[in-house]
Amino acid sequence: MSFSTEHLQSVQDDIEEAVTKRDTQNIVNHNGNVTLLAVSKTQTAEKLRKAHEAGQTKFGENYLQEALNKQVELTDLNIEWHFIGPIQSNKTQPIAQNFSWVHGVDRLKIAQRLSDARPAELPPLQICLQVNISGEASKSGVTPNELLDLVKAISTLPKLTLRGLMTIPEPSNDEALQRQQFKQMRDLLNDLNKQAFALDTLSMGMSSDYKIAIEEGATIVRIGSAIFGARPVKITPEN
Ligand SMILES: *Cc1c(COP(=O)(O)O)cnc(C)c1O
């Protein structure tokens, strides 16, 4: 399976349908739109180009060197690049220089380094904080208890704009459990906004669960395989 306009179109249709099913009363500070982020890790630049021709302009990448290579190949296109992978502190400078958004920040030190490295001539880097909502020991992300302090600290950094929260919930076939985790994320965001923050983004929902995520308040869904097909074996070494 590879990229096809039909896959992209059907994801877009599903997003629209899920939007009509949600309870907008619970969704704070939001204009109602859901952003589709096409997750293109391990996909070739050629596939991204095809998706772009089909109208997709926002792409999420996990592996820095792979992403930078594609950015060079696709420099003629107007793409908004999101970094969604784990962030090592020695990679913060190229990330701050080459992306518009970073999902998955979960430490103050990383946020400080991103802010320091963001070039003055670029707008602030848009940030989501990763929350470990399932409490799995292996997951990155802050716990809900640690969240408020981190939000306060990061809000003061000059070259970052804290937009909201991101999560990767525990994989599960139990729809009720998935829904519960997305709901908890929405509650966390709403609670922060009651504390006078103005966060407008919930980055949650992947190929297997984005409809539920949207119903529970997602504003950005990160979708890879439903658009591009099953991922090939990773084409670059870990970076
Ligand atoms: C790979 C990845 C996705 C997309 O996963 P699919 O199941 O292919 O839609 C979304 N978010 C993150 C953080 C990822 O690493």
The ligand as an SDF file (V2000), in Angstrom:
LIG
                    3D

 15 15  0  0  0  0  0  0  0  0999 V2000
    3.9800    7.1700   14.2490 C   0  0  0  0  0  0  0  0  0  0  0  0
    3.2630    8.1410   15.0740 C   0  0  0  0  0  0  0  0  0  0  0  0
    1.9430    8.5260   14.7770 C   0  0  0  0  0  0  0  0  0  0  0  0
    1.1300    7.9220   13.6240 C   0  0  0  0  0  0  0  0  0  0  0  0
    0.8160    6.5980   13.8620 O   0  0  0  0  0  0  0  0  0  0  0  0
   -0.2060    5.8050   12.8700 P   0  0  0  0  0  0  0  0  0  0  0  0
   -0.7070    4.7140   13.7310 O   0  0  0  0  0  0  0  0  0  0  0  0
    0.5870    5.3500   11.7150 O   0  0  0  0  0  0  0  0  0  0  0  0
   -1.2760    6.7620   12.4810 O   0  0  0  0  0  0  0  0  0  0  0  0
    1.3610    9.5030   15.5570 C   0  0  0  0  0  0  0  0  0  0  0  0
    2.0060   10.0720   16.5850 N   0  0  0  0  0  0  0  0  0  0  0  0
    3.2710    9.7340   16.9110 C   0  0  0  0  0  0  0  0  0  0  0  0
    3.9320   10.4020   18.0530 C   0  0  0  0  0  0  0  0  0  0  0  0
    3.9280    8.7560   16.1770 C   0  0  0  0  0  0  0  0  0  0  0  0
    5.1730    8.4140   16.5270 O   0  0  0  0  0  0  0  0  0  0  0  0
  1  2  1  0
  2  3  1  0
  2 14  2  0
  3  4  1  0
  3 10  2  0
  4  5  1  0
  5  6  1  0
  6  7  2  0
  6  8  1  0
  6  9  1  0
 10 11  1  0
 11 12  2  0
 12 13  1  0
 12 14  1  0
 14 15  1  0
M  END
$$$$
